[in-house]
Amino acid sequence: MKRILVVGAGGQIGTELIPHLQKNYGYDNVIAADLKDEVVARLSQNAIAEKLDATDFQAYGELVKKYKVDAIYNMVALLSATGERMPDVAWNINMGALLNSLNLAKEFNTALFTPSSIGAFGSNTPHTKTPQDTVMRPNTIYGVCKVTGELLSDYYFSRFGVDTRSVRFPGLISNGALPGGGTTDYAVEVFYEIIRSGHYTCPIPEDTYMDMLYMPDALNALTQLMEADPAKLVHRNSFNVTCMSFNPRELFAKIKERVPHATFDFDVDPVKAQISASWPDSLDDSCAREEWGWNPQWDLDAMVDDMLKTIAQKLGK
Ligand code: AKB
């Protein structure tokens, strides 16, 4: 059985990825690492957990060696909106963790997954049915990191044979850990606010479309791609994946159908508005479907039903 190290395990994806991997590979074969003491303490209640600053090459290497790791999932990232507030920090963290992951994957012969994002695209990318291979000139530091990461990961594959794989995640909707600092976060925040207070003020313009994925599909994308037959992969870093595209108005209408007293207004954040306008309205994910069988299960209605139910339970409402 494979031994997997997840770095940045305490974030929105990592928190749900750990139990998903434990289910697939066994509890003892999944190691959750994070920078913050309080997060490591939380993770250690349900997983083998270690404290790690992924920008510290030596400490990171010691963990890979200690656990005889076969695959690294590098989930360390400062997201798009936070990145615009502190571009230097975003570059140092995002690229520092990636470069260390690539060099350790090379040294210890491990596979490596690092998520890319719709943030890798920019305002001169075709916005509708954005193709797998297209113009990629992002307008954010987050996007610059993601494009650089895709290129570096492909380089480490072709030059050194490192088994690097990646998907371009759209906005991820989940009911575990909250996202933080992203442009697509509104699509999660709205559920908490509507259940708590019945009202949500949205920072994204009402007619801005972005692709989204519900977390169970995102987790399946990760394990499916990492288990895919390498002979079938024409692409590696990174695959478009999506299963829904909507704007805030459409999402809020779906919520209102189910929660008639819900009210919404808009207080547009200019940074988030600019970022979201530069991203695709909808992705073409046919390469992922053809090369490794990507087949998402959740649509908008099913996701809204599930989010309202699970978050109401979580908040005791
Ligand atoms: C963000 O909004 O920054 C992220 C992403 C789409 O990569 N959720």
py3Dmol code that shows the C-alpha trace and the ligand (Angstrom):
import py3Dmol

protein = """\
ATOM      1  CA  MET A   1       0.000   0.000   0.000  1.00  0.00           C
ATOM      2  CA  LYS A   2       1.187   3.527  -0.814  1.00  0.00           C
ATOM      3  CA  ARG A   3       2.377   5.844   1.974  1.00  0.00           C
ATOM      4  CA  ILE A   4       1.153   9.409   1.414  1.00  0.00           C
ATOM      5  CA  LEU A   5       2.322  12.692   2.955  1.00  0.00           C
ATOM      6  CA  VAL A   6      -0.110  15.623   2.749  1.00  0.00           C
ATOM      7  CA  VAL A   7       1.542  18.999   3.387  1.00  0.00           C
ATOM      8  CA  GLY A   8      -0.706  21.954   4.155  1.00  0.00           C
ATOM      9  CA  ALA A   9      -3.155  19.374   5.521  1.00  0.00           C
ATOM     10  CA  GLY A  10      -5.161  21.771   7.690  1.00  0.00           C
ATOM     11  CA  GLY A  11      -6.705  23.804   4.870  1.00  0.00           C
ATOM     12  CA  GLN A  12     -10.039  23.521   3.063  1.00  0.00           C
ATOM     13  CA  ILE A  13      -8.937  20.616   0.857  1.00  0.00           C
ATOM     14  CA  GLY A  14      -6.528  18.909   3.268  1.00  0.00           C
ATOM     15  CA  THR A  15      -9.077  18.625   6.066  1.00  0.00           C
ATOM     16  CA  GLU A  16     -11.348  16.469   3.893  1.00  0.00           C
ATOM     17  CA  LEU A  17      -8.563  14.861   1.876  1.00  0.00           C
ATOM     18  CA  ILE A  18      -7.056  13.163   4.960  1.00  0.00           C
ATOM     19  CA  PRO A  19     -10.132  10.966   5.772  1.00  0.00           C
ATOM     20  CA  HIS A  20     -10.654  10.337   2.044  1.00  0.00           C
ATOM     21  CA  LEU A  21      -7.072   9.053   1.690  1.00  0.00           C
ATOM     22  CA  GLN A  22      -7.323   7.051   4.924  1.00  0.00           C
ATOM     23  CA  LYS A  23     -10.404   5.322   3.503  1.00  0.00           C
ATOM     24  CA  ASN A  24      -8.576   4.486   0.286  1.00  0.00           C
ATOM     25  CA  TYR A  25      -5.064   3.698   1.570  1.00  0.00           C
ATOM     26  CA  GLY A  26      -5.450   2.907   5.286  1.00  0.00           C
ATOM     27  CA  TYR A  27      -5.020   5.047   8.409  1.00  0.00           C
ATOM     28  CA  ASP A  28      -1.345   4.188   8.899  1.00  0.00           C
ATOM     29  CA  ASN A  29      -0.441   5.150   5.348  1.00  0.00           C
ATOM     30  CA  VAL A  30      -1.520   8.804   5.499  1.00  0.00           C
ATOM     31  CA  ILE A  31       0.558  11.483   7.228  1.00  0.00           C
ATOM     32  CA  ALA A  32      -0.943  14.940   7.712  1.00  0.00           C
ATOM     33  CA  ALA A  33       1.551  17.806   8.052  1.00  0.00           C
ATOM     34  CA  ASP A  34       0.815  21.454   8.746  1.00  0.00           C
ATOM     35  CA  LEU A  35       2.624  24.564   9.905  1.00  0.00           C
ATOM     36  CA  LYS A  36       0.457  25.637  12.819  1.00  0.00           C
ATOM     37  CA  ASP A  37       0.556  23.970  16.257  1.00  0.00           C
ATOM     38  CA  GLU A  38      -3.184  24.283  16.824  1.00  0.00           C
ATOM     39  CA  VAL A  39      -3.919  22.730  13.416  1.00  0.00           C
ATOM     40  CA  VAL A  40      -1.500  19.855  14.072  1.00  0.00           C
ATOM     41  CA  ALA A  41      -3.227  19.281  17.432  1.00  0.00           C
ATOM     42  CA  ARG A  42      -6.625  19.159  15.662  1.00  0.00           C
ATOM     43  CA  LEU A  43      -5.352  16.850  12.900  1.00  0.00           C
ATOM     44  CA  SER A  44      -3.711  14.486  15.398  1.00  0.00           C
ATOM     45  CA  GLN A  45      -7.137  13.597  16.843  1.00  0.00           C
ATOM     46  CA  ASN A  46      -7.931  11.647  13.667  1.00  0.00           C
ATOM     47  CA  ALA A  47      -4.648  11.114  11.834  1.00  0.00           C
ATOM     48  CA  ILE A  48      -0.903  10.689  12.118  1.00  0.00           C
ATOM     49  CA  ALA A  49       0.059  14.357  12.229  1.00  0.00           C
ATOM     50  CA  GLU A  50       3.352  16.251  12.118  1.00  0.00           C
ATOM     51  CA  LYS A  51       4.300  19.904  12.332  1.00  0.00           C
ATOM     52  CA  LEU A  52       6.085  21.063   9.172  1.00  0.00           C
ATOM     53  CA  ASP A  53       7.069  24.300   7.493  1.00  0.00           C
ATOM     54  CA  ALA A  54       7.099  23.131   3.871  1.00  0.00           C
ATOM     55  CA  THR A  55       9.525  25.920   2.938  1.00  0.00           C
ATOM     56  CA  ASP A  56      12.130  24.277   5.232  1.00  0.00           C
ATOM     57  CA  PHE A  57      13.798  21.799   2.859  1.00  0.00           C
ATOM     58  CA  GLN A  58      15.667  19.867   5.526  1.00  0.00           C
ATOM     59  CA  ALA A  59      12.714  19.382   7.872  1.00  0.00           C
ATOM     60  CA  TYR A  60      10.495  18.426   4.920  1.00  0.00           C
ATOM     61  CA  GLY A  61      13.100  15.900   3.698  1.00  0.00           C
ATOM     62  CA  GLU A  62      13.349  14.336   7.151  1.00  0.00           C
ATOM     63  CA  LEU A  63       9.596  13.667   7.170  1.00  0.00           C
ATOM     64  CA  VAL A  64       9.698  12.118   3.684  1.00  0.00           C
ATOM     65  CA  LYS A  65      12.545   9.864   4.831  1.00  0.00           C
ATOM     66  CA  LYS A  66      11.031   9.034   8.247  1.00  0.00           C
ATOM     67  CA  TYR A  67       7.752   7.785   6.768  1.00  0.00           C
ATOM     68  CA  LYS A  68       9.215   6.248   3.566  1.00  0.00           C
ATOM     69  CA  VAL A  69       6.760   8.334   1.564  1.00  0.00           C
ATOM     70  CA  ASP A  70       5.614   7.163  -1.908  1.00  0.00           C
ATOM     71  CA  ALA A  71       3.472  10.167  -2.823  1.00  0.00           C
ATOM     72  CA  ILE A  72       3.366  13.810  -1.711  1.00  0.00           C
ATOM     73  CA  TYR A  73       0.211  15.919  -1.945  1.00  0.00           C
ATOM     74  CA  ASN A  74       1.393  19.514  -1.726  1.00  0.00           C
ATOM     75  CA  MET A  75      -1.633  21.552  -0.637  1.00  0.00           C
ATOM     76  CA  VAL A  76       0.311  24.580   0.628  1.00  0.00           C
ATOM     77  CA  ALA A  77      -1.000  27.815  -0.897  1.00  0.00           C
ATOM     78  CA  LEU A  78      -1.879  31.406  -0.228  1.00  0.00           C
ATOM     79  CA  LEU A  79      -5.005  31.985  -2.338  1.00  0.00           C
ATOM     80  CA  SER A  80      -5.820  34.653  -4.900  1.00  0.00           C
ATOM     81  CA  ALA A  81      -7.319  37.513  -2.878  1.00  0.00           C
ATOM     82  CA  THR A  82      -4.804  37.223  -0.017  1.00  0.00           C
ATOM     83  CA  GLY A  83      -2.010  36.995  -2.582  1.00  0.00           C
ATOM     84  CA  GLU A  84      -2.938  40.416  -3.982  1.00  0.00           C
ATOM     85  CA  ARG A  85      -2.544  41.899  -0.496  1.00  0.00           C
ATOM     86  CA  MET A  86       0.964  40.452  -0.089  1.00  0.00           C
ATOM     87  CA  PRO A  87       2.453  39.317  -3.395  1.00  0.00           C
ATOM     88  CA  ASP A  88       5.987  38.692  -2.064  1.00  0.00           C
ATOM     89  CA  VAL A  89       4.734  36.440   0.706  1.00  0.00           C
ATOM     90  CA  ALA A  90       2.459  34.587  -1.740  1.00  0.00           C
ATOM     91  CA  TRP A  91       5.357  33.955  -4.137  1.00  0.00           C
ATOM     92  CA  ASN A  92       7.720  32.816  -1.348  1.00  0.00           C
ATOM     93  CA  ILE A  93       5.235  30.412   0.241  1.00  0.00           C
ATOM     94  CA  ASN A  94       3.646  29.022  -2.908  1.00  0.00           C
ATOM     95  CA  MET A  95       6.881  28.606  -4.848  1.00  0.00           C
ATOM     96  CA  GLY A  96       9.010  27.682  -1.821  1.00  0.00           C
ATOM     97  CA  ALA A  97       6.723  24.770  -0.934  1.00  0.00           C
ATOM     98  CA  LEU A  98       6.472  23.685  -4.572  1.00  0.00           C
ATOM     99  CA  LEU A  99      10.199  23.754  -5.285  1.00  0.00           C
ATOM    100  CA  ASN A 100      10.947  21.786  -2.120  1.00  0.00           C
ATOM    101  CA  SER A 101       8.224  19.271  -3.034  1.00  0.00           C
ATOM    102  CA  LEU A 102       9.641  18.838  -6.541  1.00  0.00           C
ATOM    103  CA  ASN A 103      13.214  18.408  -5.341  1.00  0.00           C
ATOM    104  CA  LEU A 104      12.208  15.934  -2.621  1.00  0.00           C
ATOM    105  CA  ALA A 105      10.025  14.000  -5.060  1.00  0.00           C
ATOM    106  CA  LYS A 106      13.084  13.785  -7.328  1.00  0.00           C
ATOM    107  CA  GLU A 107      15.468  12.798  -4.510  1.00  0.00           C
ATOM    108  CA  PHE A 108      13.197  10.202  -2.883  1.00  0.00           C
ATOM    109  CA  ASN A 109      11.463   9.017  -6.050  1.00  0.00           C
ATOM    110  CA  THR A 110       7.937   9.889  -4.898  1.00  0.00           C
ATOM    111  CA  ALA A 111       4.910  10.902  -6.963  1.00  0.00           C
ATOM    112  CA  LEU A 112       3.768  14.511  -6.489  1.00  0.00           C
ATOM    113  CA  PHE A 113       0.348  16.138  -6.699  1.00  0.00           C
ATOM    114  CA  THR A 114       0.106  19.946  -6.551  1.00  0.00           C
ATOM    115  CA  PRO A 115      -3.199  21.652  -7.348  1.00  0.00           C
ATOM    116  CA  SER A 116      -3.304  24.316 -10.000  1.00  0.00           C
ATOM    117  CA  SER A 117      -6.347  26.558 -10.407  1.00  0.00           C
ATOM    118  CA  ILE A 118      -8.630  28.467 -12.757  1.00  0.00           C
ATOM    119  CA  GLY A 119      -6.455  31.316 -11.433  1.00  0.00           C
ATOM    120  CA  ALA A 120      -3.805  30.179 -13.923  1.00  0.00           C
ATOM    121  CA  PHE A 121      -5.914  31.800 -16.662  1.00  0.00           C
ATOM    122  CA  GLY A 122      -6.146  35.529 -17.320  1.00  0.00           C
ATOM    123  CA  SER A 123      -8.261  38.150 -19.013  1.00  0.00           C
ATOM    124  CA  ASN A 124      -7.029  37.310 -22.528  1.00  0.00           C
ATOM    125  CA  THR A 125      -7.838  33.590 -22.144  1.00  0.00           C
ATOM    126  CA  PRO A 126     -11.003  32.528 -24.029  1.00  0.00           C
ATOM    127  CA  HIS A 127     -13.650  32.716 -21.279  1.00  0.00           C
ATOM    128  CA  THR A 128     -16.242  30.273 -22.571  1.00  0.00           C
ATOM    129  CA  LYS A 129     -15.455  26.566 -22.634  1.00  0.00           C
ATOM    130  CA  THR A 130     -11.850  27.504 -21.875  1.00  0.00           C
ATOM    131  CA  PRO A 131      -9.748  24.852 -23.615  1.00  0.00           C
ATOM    132  CA  GLN A 132      -7.171  22.648 -21.893  1.00  0.00           C
ATOM    133  CA  ASP A 133      -4.319  24.188 -23.905  1.00  0.00           C
ATOM    134  CA  THR A 134      -4.744  27.919 -24.361  1.00  0.00           C
ATOM    135  CA  VAL A 135      -3.395  31.386 -23.556  1.00  0.00           C
ATOM    136  CA  MET A 136      -2.241  31.569 -19.918  1.00  0.00           C
ATOM    137  CA  ARG A 137      -1.247  35.055 -18.869  1.00  0.00           C
ATOM    138  CA  PRO A 138      -2.827  35.509 -15.414  1.00  0.00           C
ATOM    139  CA  ASN A 139      -3.359  38.930 -13.819  1.00  0.00           C
ATOM    140  CA  THR A 140      -2.662  37.871 -10.206  1.00  0.00           C
ATOM    141  CA  ILE A 141       0.425  36.726  -8.279  1.00  0.00           C
ATOM    142  CA  TYR A 142      -1.537  33.578  -7.378  1.00  0.00           C
ATOM    143  CA  GLY A 143      -2.019  32.871 -11.079  1.00  0.00           C
ATOM    144  CA  VAL A 144       1.632  33.613 -11.833  1.00  0.00           C
ATOM    145  CA  CYS A 145       2.588  31.034  -9.161  1.00  0.00           C
ATOM    146  CA  LYS A 146       0.142  28.509 -10.635  1.00  0.00           C
ATOM    147  CA  VAL A 147       1.405  28.861 -14.218  1.00  0.00           C
ATOM    148  CA  THR A 148       5.016  28.692 -13.010  1.00  0.00           C
ATOM    149  CA  GLY A 149       4.091  25.636 -10.956  1.00  0.00           C
ATOM    150  CA  GLU A 150       2.511  23.897 -13.954  1.00  0.00           C
ATOM    151  CA  LEU A 151       5.578  24.586 -16.104  1.00  0.00           C
ATOM    152  CA  LEU A 152       8.057  23.526 -13.419  1.00  0.00           C
ATOM    153  CA  SER A 153       6.094  20.342 -12.687  1.00  0.00           C
ATOM    154  CA  ASP A 154       6.048  19.389 -16.372  1.00  0.00           C
ATOM    155  CA  TYR A 155       9.767  20.200 -16.545  1.00  0.00           C
ATOM    156  CA  TYR A 156      10.570  17.907 -13.593  1.00  0.00           C
ATOM    157  CA  PHE A 157       8.569  15.154 -15.314  1.00  0.00           C
ATOM    158  CA  SER A 158      10.234  15.478 -18.718  1.00  0.00           C
ATOM    159  CA  ARG A 159      13.751  16.285 -17.469  1.00  0.00           C
ATOM    160  CA  PHE A 160      14.006  14.075 -14.363  1.00  0.00           C
ATOM    161  CA  GLY A 161      11.126  11.613 -14.733  1.00  0.00           C
ATOM    162  CA  VAL A 162       9.343  12.813 -11.552  1.00  0.00           C
ATOM    163  CA  ASP A 163       5.711  11.568 -11.563  1.00  0.00           C
ATOM    164  CA  THR A 164       4.051  14.990 -11.243  1.00  0.00           C
ATOM    165  CA  ARG A 165       0.275  15.319 -11.738  1.00  0.00           C
ATOM    166  CA  SER A 166      -2.186  18.153 -11.202  1.00  0.00           C
ATOM    167  CA  VAL A 167      -5.690  19.490 -11.806  1.00  0.00           C
ATOM    168  CA  ARG A 168      -6.805  23.098 -12.232  1.00  0.00           C
ATOM    169  CA  PHE A 169      -9.349  23.373  -9.443  1.00  0.00           C
ATOM    170  CA  PRO A 170     -12.217  25.821  -9.881  1.00  0.00           C
ATOM    171  CA  GLY A 171     -13.897  27.214  -6.751  1.00  0.00           C
ATOM    172  CA  LEU A 172     -14.294  24.401  -4.220  1.00  0.00           C
ATOM    173  CA  ILE A 173     -17.522  24.220  -2.251  1.00  0.00           C
ATOM    174  CA  SER A 174     -17.349  22.249   0.977  1.00  0.00           C
ATOM    175  CA  ASN A 175     -18.811  21.974   4.447  1.00  0.00           C
ATOM    176  CA  GLY A 176     -15.651  21.047   6.389  1.00  0.00           C
ATOM    177  CA  ALA A 177     -12.924  23.655   6.940  1.00  0.00           C
ATOM    178  CA  LEU A 178     -13.713  27.086   5.547  1.00  0.00           C
ATOM    179  CA  PRO A 179     -11.740  28.381   2.575  1.00  0.00           C
ATOM    180  CA  GLY A 180      -9.816  31.568   3.273  1.00  0.00           C
ATOM    181  CA  GLY A 181      -8.475  34.339   1.086  1.00  0.00           C
ATOM    182  CA  GLY A 182      -9.930  33.058  -2.178  1.00  0.00           C
ATOM    183  CA  THR A 183     -12.089  34.808  -4.776  1.00  0.00           C
ATOM    184  CA  THR A 184     -14.575  31.936  -4.989  1.00  0.00           C
ATOM    185  CA  ASP A 185     -15.091  31.789  -1.189  1.00  0.00           C
ATOM    186  CA  TYR A 186     -18.462  33.537  -1.474  1.00  0.00           C
ATOM    187  CA  ALA A 187     -20.028  30.297  -2.723  1.00  0.00           C
ATOM    188  CA  VAL A 188     -19.234  28.689   0.655  1.00  0.00           C
ATOM    189  CA  GLU A 189     -19.722  31.709   2.952  1.00  0.00           C
ATOM    190  CA  VAL A 190     -23.259  32.282   1.681  1.00  0.00           C
ATOM    191  CA  PHE A 191     -24.507  28.967   3.121  1.00  0.00           C
ATOM    192  CA  TYR A 192     -23.176  29.735   6.623  1.00  0.00           C
ATOM    193  CA  GLU A 193     -24.586  33.290   6.616  1.00  0.00           C
ATOM    194  CA  ILE A 194     -28.016  32.296   5.332  1.00  0.00           C
ATOM    195  CA  ILE A 195     -28.325  29.561   7.952  1.00  0.00           C
ATOM    196  CA  ARG A 196     -26.985  31.817  10.734  1.00  0.00           C
ATOM    197  CA  SER A 197     -28.773  35.093   9.980  1.00  0.00           C
ATOM    198  CA  GLY A 198     -30.906  34.685   6.830  1.00  0.00           C
ATOM    199  CA  HIS A 199     -28.919  37.392   5.022  1.00  0.00           C
ATOM    200  CA  TYR A 200     -25.760  37.467   2.885  1.00  0.00           C
ATOM    201  CA  THR A 201     -23.826  40.407   1.436  1.00  0.00           C
ATOM    202  CA  CYS A 202     -21.864  39.235  -1.592  1.00  0.00           C
ATOM    203  CA  PRO A 203     -18.459  40.673  -2.632  1.00  0.00           C
ATOM    204  CA  ILE A 204     -18.663  39.313  -6.218  1.00  0.00           C
ATOM    205  CA  PRO A 205     -20.755  41.050  -8.928  1.00  0.00           C
ATOM    206  CA  GLU A 206     -24.076  39.270  -9.400  1.00  0.00           C
ATOM    207  CA  ASP A 207     -23.493  38.334 -13.057  1.00  0.00           C
ATOM    208  CA  THR A 208     -19.935  36.970 -12.785  1.00  0.00           C
ATOM    209  CA  TYR A 209     -19.720  33.326 -13.803  1.00  0.00           C
ATOM    210  CA  MET A 210     -17.072  31.022 -12.341  1.00  0.00           C
ATOM    211  CA  ASP A 211     -16.651  27.262 -12.400  1.00  0.00           C
ATOM    212  CA  MET A 212     -17.193  25.386  -9.144  1.00  0.00           C
ATOM    213  CA  LEU A 213     -16.756  21.850  -7.860  1.00  0.00           C
ATOM    214  CA  TYR A 214     -18.306  20.176  -4.826  1.00  0.00           C
ATOM    215  CA  MET A 215     -15.691  18.682  -2.499  1.00  0.00           C
ATOM    216  CA  PRO A 216     -16.631  14.988  -2.933  1.00  0.00           C
ATOM    217  CA  ASP A 217     -15.947  15.351  -6.673  1.00  0.00           C
ATOM    218  CA  ALA A 218     -12.716  17.261  -5.989  1.00  0.00           C
ATOM    219  CA  LEU A 219     -11.452  14.454  -3.733  1.00  0.00           C
ATOM    220  CA  ASN A 220     -12.300  11.829  -6.332  1.00  0.00           C
ATOM    221  CA  ALA A 221     -10.450  13.890  -8.946  1.00  0.00           C
ATOM    222  CA  LEU A 222      -7.321  13.741  -6.813  1.00  0.00           C
ATOM    223  CA  THR A 223      -7.282  10.007  -6.169  1.00  0.00           C
ATOM    224  CA  GLN A 224      -8.484   9.119  -9.679  1.00  0.00           C
ATOM    225  CA  LEU A 225      -5.743  11.167 -11.322  1.00  0.00           C
ATOM    226  CA  MET A 226      -3.037   9.866  -8.981  1.00  0.00           C
ATOM    227  CA  GLU A 227      -4.110   6.264  -9.720  1.00  0.00           C
ATOM    228  CA  ALA A 228      -4.473   6.840 -13.482  1.00  0.00           C
ATOM    229  CA  ASP A 229      -2.454   4.741 -15.912  1.00  0.00           C
ATOM    230  CA  PRO A 230       0.530   6.979 -16.811  1.00  0.00           C
ATOM    231  CA  ALA A 231       0.546   5.589 -20.357  1.00  0.00           C
ATOM    232  CA  LYS A 232      -2.847   7.261 -20.949  1.00  0.00           C
ATOM    233  CA  LEU A 233      -1.779  10.722 -19.731  1.00  0.00           C
ATOM    234  CA  VAL A 234      -1.090  13.072 -22.618  1.00  0.00           C
ATOM    235  CA  HIS A 235      -1.204  16.006 -20.206  1.00  0.00           C
ATOM    236  CA  ARG A 236       0.036  16.105 -16.621  1.00  0.00           C
ATOM    237  CA  ASN A 237       0.254  19.640 -15.269  1.00  0.00           C
ATOM    238  CA  SER A 238      -2.503  20.488 -15.223  1.00  0.00           C
ATOM    239  CA  PHE A 239      -5.991  19.230 -16.179  1.00  0.00           C
ATOM    240  CA  ASN A 240      -9.122  21.392 -16.419  1.00  0.00           C
ATOM    241  CA  VAL A 241     -11.855  19.902 -14.177  1.00  0.00           C
ATOM    242  CA  THR A 242     -15.326  21.269 -13.522  1.00  0.00           C
ATOM    243  CA  CYS A 243     -18.895  20.183 -12.947  1.00  0.00           C
ATOM    244  CA  MET A 244     -20.868  23.427 -12.661  1.00  0.00           C
ATOM    245  CA  SER A 245     -20.644  27.077 -13.606  1.00  0.00           C
ATOM    246  CA  PHE A 246     -22.942  29.718 -12.128  1.00  0.00           C
ATOM    247  CA  ASN A 247     -23.042  33.361 -11.118  1.00  0.00           C
ATOM    248  CA  PRO A 248     -24.036  34.627  -7.635  1.00  0.00           C
ATOM    249  CA  ARG A 249     -27.561  35.530  -8.808  1.00  0.00           C
ATOM    250  CA  GLU A 250     -28.199  31.958 -10.000  1.00  0.00           C
ATOM    251  CA  LEU A 251     -26.775  30.395  -6.819  1.00  0.00           C
ATOM    252  CA  PHE A 252     -28.809  32.702  -4.584  1.00  0.00           C
ATOM    253  CA  ALA A 253     -32.001  31.887  -6.527  1.00  0.00           C
ATOM    254  CA  LYS A 254     -31.403  28.179  -5.848  1.00  0.00           C
ATOM    255  CA  ILE A 255     -30.908  28.914  -2.128  1.00  0.00           C
ATOM    256  CA  LYS A 256     -34.048  31.095  -2.008  1.00  0.00           C
ATOM    257  CA  GLU A 257     -36.146  28.308  -3.551  1.00  0.00           C
ATOM    258  CA  ARG A 258     -35.247  26.264  -0.462  1.00  0.00           C
ATOM    259  CA  VAL A 259     -34.996  29.053   2.161  1.00  0.00           C
ATOM    260  CA  PRO A 260     -37.736  31.539   1.169  1.00  0.00           C
ATOM    261  CA  HIS A 261     -36.861  34.064   3.928  1.00  0.00           C
ATOM    262  CA  ALA A 262     -33.224  34.372   2.674  1.00  0.00           C
ATOM    263  CA  THR A 263     -32.176  37.853   1.513  1.00  0.00           C
ATOM    264  CA  PHE A 264     -29.110  38.928  -0.442  1.00  0.00           C
ATOM    265  CA  ASP A 265     -27.371  42.147  -1.386  1.00  0.00           C
ATOM    266  CA  PHE A 266     -24.038  43.131  -2.897  1.00  0.00           C
ATOM    267  CA  ASP A 267     -21.078  45.125  -1.633  1.00  0.00           C
ATOM    268  CA  VAL A 268     -18.585  44.431  -4.392  1.00  0.00           C
ATOM    269  CA  ASP A 269     -14.924  44.048  -3.416  1.00  0.00           C
ATOM    270  CA  PRO A 270     -12.975  45.713  -6.269  1.00  0.00           C
ATOM    271  CA  VAL A 271     -10.014  43.313  -6.008  1.00  0.00           C
ATOM    272  CA  LYS A 272     -12.215  40.224  -6.064  1.00  0.00           C
ATOM    273  CA  ALA A 273     -14.316  41.709  -8.861  1.00  0.00           C
ATOM    274  CA  GLN A 274     -11.242  42.261 -11.004  1.00  0.00           C
ATOM    275  CA  ILE A 275      -9.867  38.787 -10.300  1.00  0.00           C
ATOM    276  CA  SER A 276     -13.161  37.011 -10.969  1.00  0.00           C
ATOM    277  CA  ALA A 277     -13.684  38.948 -14.212  1.00  0.00           C
ATOM    278  CA  SER A 278     -10.291  37.746 -15.463  1.00  0.00           C
ATOM    279  CA  TRP A 279     -11.111  34.051 -14.854  1.00  0.00           C
ATOM    280  CA  PRO A 280     -13.022  31.692 -17.178  1.00  0.00           C
ATOM    281  CA  ASP A 281     -16.826  31.591 -17.188  1.00  0.00           C
ATOM    282  CA  SER A 282     -16.766  27.871 -17.955  1.00  0.00           C
ATOM    283  CA  LEU A 283     -14.057  25.265 -18.555  1.00  0.00           C
ATOM    284  CA  ASP A 284     -13.755  22.520 -21.143  1.00  0.00           C
ATOM    285  CA  ASP A 285     -12.682  19.460 -19.140  1.00  0.00           C
ATOM    286  CA  SER A 286     -12.813  16.915 -21.973  1.00  0.00           C
ATOM    287  CA  CYS A 287      -9.097  16.021 -21.714  1.00  0.00           C
ATOM    288  CA  ALA A 288      -9.540  14.929 -18.084  1.00  0.00           C
ATOM    289  CA  ARG A 289     -12.580  12.889 -19.121  1.00  0.00           C
ATOM    290  CA  GLU A 290     -10.684  11.208 -21.968  1.00  0.00           C
ATOM    291  CA  GLU A 291      -7.286  10.678 -20.334  1.00  0.00           C
ATOM    292  CA  TRP A 292      -8.242   9.456 -16.851  1.00  0.00           C
ATOM    293  CA  GLY A 293     -12.014   9.032 -16.755  1.00  0.00           C
ATOM    294  CA  TRP A 294     -13.012  12.241 -14.893  1.00  0.00           C
ATOM    295  CA  ASN A 295     -16.767  11.982 -14.338  1.00  0.00           C
ATOM    296  CA  PRO A 296     -18.144  14.332 -11.662  1.00  0.00           C
ATOM    297  CA  GLN A 297     -21.344  13.330  -9.871  1.00  0.00           C
ATOM    298  CA  TRP A 298     -22.696  16.527  -8.276  1.00  0.00           C
ATOM    299  CA  ASP A 299     -24.767  19.230  -9.958  1.00  0.00           C
ATOM    300  CA  LEU A 300     -25.920  22.626  -8.637  1.00  0.00           C
ATOM    301  CA  ASP A 301     -29.251  21.438  -7.180  1.00  0.00           C
ATOM    302  CA  ALA A 302     -27.772  18.410  -5.412  1.00  0.00           C
ATOM    303  CA  MET A 303     -24.914  20.508  -4.034  1.00  0.00           C
ATOM    304  CA  VAL A 304     -27.248  23.224  -2.667  1.00  0.00           C
ATOM    305  CA  ASP A 305     -29.471  20.602  -0.992  1.00  0.00           C
ATOM    306  CA  ASP A 306     -26.485  18.913   0.624  1.00  0.00           C
ATOM    307  CA  MET A 307     -24.777  22.145   1.742  1.00  0.00           C
ATOM    308  CA  LEU A 308     -27.947  23.491   3.386  1.00  0.00           C
ATOM    309  CA  LYS A 309     -28.542  20.196   5.186  1.00  0.00           C
ATOM    310  CA  THR A 310     -24.981  19.585   6.409  1.00  0.00           C
ATOM    311  CA  ILE A 311     -24.259  23.174   7.468  1.00  0.00           C
ATOM    312  CA  ALA A 312     -27.567  23.443   9.330  1.00  0.00           C
ATOM    313  CA  GLN A 313     -26.570  20.276  11.238  1.00  0.00           C
ATOM    314  CA  LYS A 314     -23.082  21.634  11.866  1.00  0.00           C
ATOM    315  CA  LEU A 315     -24.429  24.931  13.232  1.00  0.00           C
ATOM    316  CA  GLY A 316     -27.098  23.155  15.266  1.00  0.00           C
ATOM    317  CA  LYS A 317     -29.966  24.898  13.378  1.00  0.00           C
TER     318      LYS A 317
END
"""
ligand_1 = """\
8
AKB
C -9.383 31.157 -5.132
O -10.492 31.700 -5.265
O -8.315 31.788 -5.008
C -9.312 29.649 -5.181
C -9.065 29.158 -6.564
C -10.132 29.204 -7.577
O -7.980 28.728 -6.857
N -10.511 29.083 -4.665
"""
view = py3Dmol.view(width=600, height=400)
view.addModel(protein, "pdb")
view.setStyle({"model": 0}, {"cartoon": {"style": "trace"}})
view.addModel(ligand_1, "xyz")
view.setStyle({"model": 1}, {"stick": {}})
view.zoomTo()
view.show()
